[in-house]
């Protein structure tokens, strides 16, 4: 059994303090041992959503591991006096785990976004990781009446990894069906399939170094501007509550 993961609470949401390498090592061991692990890659937008919505906060806290996907989370932890090792993005973590899957012949299922995008992403990933078996894909546009059939299909295919792109408001689906699915590893991957398929481009390295991937994405998807309004609110909240950023909060 692995040691407990060191975490730091950012406004009550427990973020892992592990580095990318440590995270990959921990998850590889968990997957090989068949331990069911639900990972959430969280950013400031999700933290702010959790502060506004207690039910969403509970969904986040049910996760087995929350990694600091956003640069703002890394900054907030530092301001609060409990820095995390580094940013652990969902996009990079997905590829690092697929590299492990390449060595171990893991099976993978991709769920979410449109069928056209998910199939294009699957094709490219299969070329990039030929020893990984992508055993199935399914678009993310389905309602509760289809849950049972989809869960059963995934369960029968027995993937080691399940990557899901259905938006943060559907993160509760991963938590709800984790046990039923029986998949060792489940993670929401946001817009990763859009990038892998070629629909969108990932931010150039300069934007990544400047911690401004959010701006590059906004330029590609102007419709995201309403969601992005949470970012300055997060910065203001951190600066106004420096002493309380990393203090444990009472359960709702």
N, C-alpha and C positions, 0 to 999 in steps of 0.2 A: 504494500500500500504506500502511495506517495505521501510525502510530508504535506501539511497544510500549505496552501499558497499564501504568501504574504500579500496583504491588500491594504489599500488606503481608501477611506470613504471620501468621495467628492459630493458634498451635499447629500450624504447618506447612501450614495451608490458605491458599492465596494469594487474598486478597480484593482486589478492585478498589478503587482510591482515587478513582475518578472520581465526580463529582457526578451527579445524575439527568440534568440537561441534557446533560452530556458523554457519559454512557452512551447516551442516546437518539441523540445525534448520531453516535457511533461505530457503533452498531448499524444505524442507518438507512443509513449509507454501506456497511456490510458487506452488508446485505440487497440494496441496489440493485446492488452489484457481484457478487452471487451467491456471496459467500464463506460457506461452511458454518460456522455459529457455534452452538455448544451453550452455553447460559447456565444456570447454576445459581444460584438465589436461596437463599443459605444463612443459617442462624441458629445460635445456640448449641447447640441440640439436635443439629443435624447435625455440628457441630464435635466434640461429645462422642462422638457415634456413630463418627466417624472415628478418634478416639483409641482407642476400644475395638475397632474393626474395620478392620484394615489394608486389606482389600479395598475397603471402602466409601471409605476415604481415597484409594485409587488412582482410584476412579471420580470422586471430586470433582476430583482433580488433573488428570484428562483433559479437564475442561471448558475451553472457550476463554475463558470469563469467569465469575467467581464474584462476585456482588454481595452487599453486606452487607444482607440483608433484616431481620435482627433488631437491635433496639436494643442488645442485649447485645454484639453484635459491634462496633458503633460504640464502645461504652464500653470494651471490651477493647483495641481499637486505640489509644485515647487513653491508657489506663493504661500500655500498652506503649511509649508515646512515639512512635508512628507513626500519627497519626489519619487516618481516611478523611474524605472531603469531607462525606458525609452518609449517612443511611440510604437505601437504594434498594430499596423493597419490590417484590416480584413483582407484586402487585395493581396498583400504580400504574404500574410499568414496562409491564405488559401494555396498560393503557389509553393510555399515552403512545405506544406503538408502533402501536396501532390508530388513533390520531389521525394518525400519519404514513401509515398505510395508507389512511386516508380520502382523503388528498390524492393518493395515488399509485395508488389502485385495486388494492391488494394482495389476494391470495387467502389465506384462512385456513382451517386445519383444527383442530378441537377434538377431543381424545382424552382419555378418562378418566372417572372417577366412574360414576354410573348413566346409562342412556340417557335416563331422564326428566329428570334434572338437566342433562345436557349439551345436550339439545334445548331445554330452557327457557332455558338460558344463551345458546345460539346465537340463539334468537329475539329475546332482549332486546338482544344485541350487534348483531344485524343492524338493528334499529330505531335503535339509538344511532349506528351507523356505516354508513349506507346505501350508501356508495360502496365499502365493503369487501365482498368476495365470500366468504362462508363456504361453502366448497365441499364440506365434509363433516364429519360427527361420528361418533364411535364410542365406546361405553362402554369402561371400562378393565378389564373383567372377562374376560380371555382368557389362555390359556396359551401356552407356547412353540410348540405345534403350529399356532397361528393366526398366529404372527408374520409368516410369509412373505406370507400373503394380505393382512394389514393393511399391511405395508410397501409391497407392490405397489400397493394401492389409493391410498395417500397419494402415492406416487411418480407415479402416473398423473395425479392431480389437480393436481400441481405447485403446491402452496401456497407462498407466501413465508414464512408464519409457521405454526409448529406449536406449539400450547399443549397441554401434557400434565398431567393431574391423576391420577396413579396412586400417589402416595406416595413418600417419599424412598427406600424400599427398592427401588423400581423405576427409580431414576434411571439405573441401568446400562443399561436398555433404550435410553434416548435416546443414550447414548454408543456402544453396540454397533451401532446401526443408522443412525447419523448419515450416514455416507458413502452407504449404500444408499438412504436416503430422498431424499437430494439436496435437502433443504429448506434454504434459506439460514439460517433461524433456528428453533431448537428451545429451548423453555424449560419446565421444570416450574413449575406455578402453584399447587401446594398446594390449599387450599380455596377458591380464587377463584371457581370455577364454582358452588359452594354459595351464595356471597354474591350473585353476579350473577343466579342463577336465583331468588333470593328465599328459598331454604331457610334460610339463616342471614343475620344482619345483620352488617355490618362494625362494628367498635368505633367508638363515637362519638368525635368529635374530642378531647374531654377525655381519654379513655383513651389516644388516640394521643399527645397532648402529654405525658402523664404516663409514656409508654413502658410502658403496661400493657395493650396489646392482648391479650397472652397471657392475662391474667386474664379479660377479657371473653369471649374464646373459650372458656376453661375453664368459665365460667358457662353458656355455651350448650351445651357438649359435655363434661359431667363425665367421660365415659369417657376423656378425654385426660389425666387426672391422672397416670398412670404415666409418660407421655412427658414431662410437664412437670417431673417430678422432676429432670431433667437440668439445669434452669435454675439452681437453687441450687448444684448441684455445679459448674457452670461458673463462677459467681461466686466460689466458694471457691477453685477452681483458679487463676483469674486473680489473685486477691489474694495467694495463696501463691507465685505464680510471676511476679511483676511484671516481673522482669528478663529472663524467658525467653519471655514471651507472644508477642513479635513476632520472636524469633530464628529463623532458618532451622533446620529439623530435618533430620537425615539421612534419606534415602529408605529405606523399609523393604525 
